[in-house]
Amino acid sequence: MRGIIFVLAACCWTIAGSAASAQDVKWRYDYNSARREAEQKNLPLVVDIGTENCFWCNKLDAITFHDPTVAEAINSKFIPLKVDAHRNAALSDALRIQAFPTVVLAASDGKILATLEGYMEPIRFHEQLQRVLVTVSNPEWMNRDYQEAGKAVTGSDYARAVALLKGVVEDGQNRPVQIKARQLLNEMEQQAAGRLAHAKQLEDKGQTTEAMETLAELVRAYAGTQSAAEGGNLLTKLTDNPEIKARQRTRRARDLLAQAKEDFRTHQYLYALEHCELLVTNYPDLPEGAEAVQLASDIKSNPEWMKKACDSLSDRLGLLYLSLAESWIKKGQTKEAVVCYERVIQSFPGTRQADTAQQRLAQLQGQPTRQANFKK
């Protein structure tokens, strides 16, 4: 049977050596031993199936297998197994051998890679061996990318792993590393499919926002998988739904109002005013926008609360000027940095930012730390 998996380990055939066999090829005659050796050494199999009195079988032995180039390639890069079809009819029948000789080239796991019927000249036979070696050998870059993909999976960087593995399997061959790469790709595809199924369940339950968050994470984390592509299409569909857009807008407004109220409760009046401004600007048509107007009005009508808001703003502005000064210093423009430090000292006297500016200014000027005196 062409293409069947050459796995018959349950059967045990002991094959007697043939007098016609060439001594150049180090044939094995026991199937189970040859299979174990192939798996242990990760080498493909050359299985020569013939009969003792077959003219073309003897010619293949005498000429092709006797050729030094062919024999060296088989002995160094394959596990050779000779099978007498009459004594091992079960194996011959399982493979549906129609002519003798037939040479089966199989991977170390038993998967058939090529079936060569009849006699073949050494040059052509050697070419077939080389084609199989290309199929089963792992190019260095494939090994490297597969290892990097494994590291990416360990670090939960699934998108990078998918990209690397797709490159490994792109040519559609069945090298050992490609088989492992496909298995790993399939595992990640299943993980992505699980997340997609969960997102669809959330949507069915009316939890649209949660479904969209799950889909967004799926698209980000498992980019390159089929499930991520399907999830991206579903996310676009949900995002473009006017009803869903309205619900999301209402939710954002509620979140902003809740944050503004929390800022007000903890006396962070500047942040409360900023959140209120966002609500008034972006959601004036919603009840949350109206509440924000009232909350901002309450803060602005209280001098003590406004003073705290102004003090917070001063602290923030002072820190920004200090950061700006450091940026000028890194560029080697100390004159501009001095201007920033002087502005902090003059505008925010008695603050922690002013003390810091005073110290940095003294360092730049090479003077002892002292209180600056600005007179207009």
ABEGO torsion letter per residue (X at the ends): XBGBBBBAAABBBBBBBBAABBAABBBBABAAAAAAAAAAAGBBBBBBBBBAABAAAAAAAAAAAABAAAAAAAAAABBBBBBBAAABAAAAAAAGBABOBBBBBBBAAGBBABBBBEBBBAAAAAAAAAAAAAAABBBAAAAAAAAAAAAAAAAGBAAAAAAAAAAAAAAGBABAAAAAAAAAAAAAAAAAAAAAAAAAAAAAAGBAAAAAAAAAAAAAAABGBAAAAAAAAAAAAAAABAAAAAAAAAAAAAAAAAAAAAAAAAGBAAAAAAAAAAAAAAAAABAAAAAAAAAAAAAAABAAAAAAAAAAAAAAAAAAAAAAAAAAAAAGBAAAAAAAAAAAAAABBGBAAAAAAAAAAAAAAGBBBBBBBBBX
